[in-house]
Amino acid sequence: MQIPVFFQTAGLLVLSNIFMTFAWYGHLKSLNNRAWYIAALVSWGIALFEYLLQVPANRIGATQYSLAQLKIMQEAITLTVFVPFAMFYMNQPFKLDYVWAALCLVGAVYFIFRS
């Protein structure tokens, strides 16, 4: 039994976004008193794992989805990963703007996948 392309793509994109979110923003908390170039090197190391997941995700997804569909899927997943990261790891308060942003992305997903 083969896992459907959507689940393969979405699953790999979720994992890659977790790595990328930590690479982009995790250093603001965990390396905030280190030189920026140390944070950059650590972030690049984390980003390597993001790419090792993102590249196959997009190659698998491209067998069934357009480039625009892959991009919108990635953006929707990014917000889904970012909000819990911001709240639980970075201790940021929940904002109603997260809900409005999510609704905008739901609209983007609808329009890009409707045809």
Contacts in CASP RR format, 6 or more apart in sequence:
PFRMAT RR
TARGET T0000
AUTHOR 0000-0000-0000
METHOD contacts of the structure
MODEL  1
MQIPVFFQTAGLLVLSNIFMTFAWYGHLKSLNNRAWYIAALVSWGIALFE
YLLQVPANRIGATQYSLAQLKIMQEAITLTVFVPFAMFYMNQPFKLDYVW
AALCLVGAVYFIFRS
5 60 0 8 1.000
5 61 0 8 1.000
5 63 0 8 1.000
5 64 0 8 1.000
5 65 0 8 1.000
6 64 0 8 1.000
8 57 0 8 1.000
8 60 0 8 1.000
8 61 0 8 1.000
9 57 0 8 1.000
9 58 0 8 1.000
9 60 0 8 1.000
9 61 0 8 1.000
9 64 0 8 1.000
9 65 0 8 1.000
9 70 0 8 1.000
9 73 0 8 1.000
10 73 0 8 1.000
10 77 0 8 1.000
11 57 0 8 1.000
12 53 0 8 1.000
12 54 0 8 1.000
12 56 0 8 1.000
12 57 0 8 1.000
12 60 0 8 1.000
13 53 0 8 1.000
13 54 0 8 1.000
13 57 0 8 1.000
13 73 0 8 1.000
13 74 0 8 1.000
13 77 0 8 1.000
14 77 0 8 1.000
14 80 0 8 1.000
14 81 0 8 1.000
15 53 0 8 1.000
16 49 0 8 1.000
16 50 0 8 1.000
16 51 0 8 1.000
16 53 0 8 1.000
16 54 0 8 1.000
16 57 0 8 1.000
17 50 0 8 1.000
17 74 0 8 1.000
17 77 0 8 1.000
17 78 0 8 1.000
17 80 0 8 1.000
17 81 0 8 1.000
17 82 0 8 1.000
18 81 0 8 1.000
18 85 0 8 1.000
19 46 0 8 1.000
19 47 0 8 1.000
19 49 0 8 1.000
19 50 0 8 1.000
19 53 0 8 1.000
20 46 0 8 1.000
20 47 0 8 1.000
20 50 0 8 1.000
20 54 0 8 1.000
20 78 0 8 1.000
21 78 0 8 1.000
21 81 0 8 1.000
21 82 0 8 1.000
21 85 0 8 1.000
22 46 0 8 1.000
22 85 0 8 1.000
23 43 0 8 1.000
23 44 0 8 1.000
23 45 0 8 1.000
23 46 0 8 1.000
23 47 0 8 1.000
23 50 0 8 1.000
24 43 0 8 1.000
25 85 0 8 1.000
25 86 0 8 1.000
25 90 0 8 1.000
26 89 0 8 1.000
26 90 0 8 1.000
27 34 0 8 1.000
27 39 0 8 1.000
27 42 0 8 1.000
27 43 0 8 1.000
28 90 0 8 1.000
29 89 0 8 1.000
29 90 0 8 1.000
31 38 0 8 1.000
31 39 0 8 1.000
31 42 0 8 1.000
58 70 0 8 1.000
61 70 0 8 1.000
62 70 0 8 1.000
65 73 0 8 1.000
66 112 0 8 1.000
68 112 0 8 1.000
69 112 0 8 1.000
69 113 0 8 1.000
72 105 0 8 1.000
72 108 0 8 1.000
72 109 0 8 1.000
72 112 0 8 1.000
72 113 0 8 1.000
73 109 0 8 1.000
75 105 0 8 1.000
75 108 0 8 1.000
76 105 0 8 1.000
76 106 0 8 1.000
76 108 0 8 1.000
76 109 0 8 1.000
79 98 0 8 1.000
79 101 0 8 1.000
79 102 0 8 1.000
79 105 0 8 1.000
83 94 0 8 1.000
83 98 0 8 1.000
83 102 0 8 1.000
86 92 0 8 1.000
87 93 0 8 1.000
87 94 0 8 1.000
END
